[in-house]
Amino acid sequence: MAPPPPEAAVHSPSSPQYTQQFLSNVLSQRGPSSLPYSEDVKWLIRQHLVSLIDMCPSLQPRTATFTYNDGRTVNLLQANGTVPMVYLDATYNIPVIIWLLESYPRQSPLVFVNPTRHMVVKDSHPFVSSSGIVSIPYLTNWVYPSSNLVELVRNLSNFFSRDPPLYTKRNPNPNPHPPPGTSFSNSGSTRPAIPPRVYPPSPYGSGSGGEVGRKTDDRSEVDKKNAIDELMVKLHSDIEGLGKAREADMEGLFNAQGVLRRREEELRKGVKEMLDEKEGLEQQLQMVLMNTDVLEGWVRDNETKVKKIGNVDVDEAFELCDRLSKQMSDCTASDLAMEDVIYSLDKAIQDGAIPFDLYLRNVRLLSREQFIHRATASKVKAAQMQAQVSHMASRLSQYALS
């Protein structure tokens, strides 16, 4: 894969506000000129680049045409500039280009060191190939969405400080302490360069049209990187699948928990109703026991009288014990008698035995009188209930004292 030359960049921001505006414009474009990133990650890409510029202003975002090994070209975002590093207590600037490929940020960006014509890539560097491709552990272990450009640049600075990837080309017998004034960036820095060494001619020779040609990796290295990329894609796919499965399991567990909580509330409500019903039944049982005690006492008191009397007429065997009971009996008897008379009148009018006006007059009179008896019975019943409650209260006090 070959990146375009630095001259292809089309953006040179002069302020953070301009940079943010530039990113918003290029990422919001639609149609043929839109960048080939997923819509759901464009805002995240913008945040990554803005955070990168805030941390390392020497890197600036641009759009440029990226050329793959198969000749395919695509317009992509890049961060072009320098990464600072510390070597032998001195700070140097390493020119780099960070390409955000179509799969970013789900996959790692592509990083190139971008030496000037006076620089050369260190031979057999552990993290930079002869073509300038950077491969550090942070890139190979890129994990979406936690990995980002800020941490990438920090790792680049750290690894470059351990083993600088670029050296200046000087005479065959370089001075271990070169004179000041040389720099690893074309930004006018006056920092001293790293002691130069003898290397073969730089692979970054100038080409026609000002473009910088790059030597592609050999076939085995390309196959290895493709296999690693494929494994990373599968790994991310498996992780996403596991994450979705776990989310579905958690959702099911939360739903089951909600059902169990509703059932718990229903059970608590049912237990409370059963306890209330038990309390009511206990009160009724106490009432029945008290009434049984009263009846047994009455039977004991009247058992000897029945034996002395002998055969007794059932209709005359019972005598109402108080005025309210007698009044209730009279009202109930009158109510039922009038109900029977009204029923007989209904049969008579159906059979045509009496005229209709006589039927209406009698029914009106009987209904008025029946209403009076029913109202009287209702008042008598209320008085009886009050008397019974008072009597029960007195008996309860007796039981409590005993």
Summary of the structure (lengths in Angstrom):
residues: 402
radius of gyration: 51.9
end to end distance: 106.5
largest distance: 151.8
contacts: 1017
relative contact order: 0.06
helix: 56%
strand: 13%
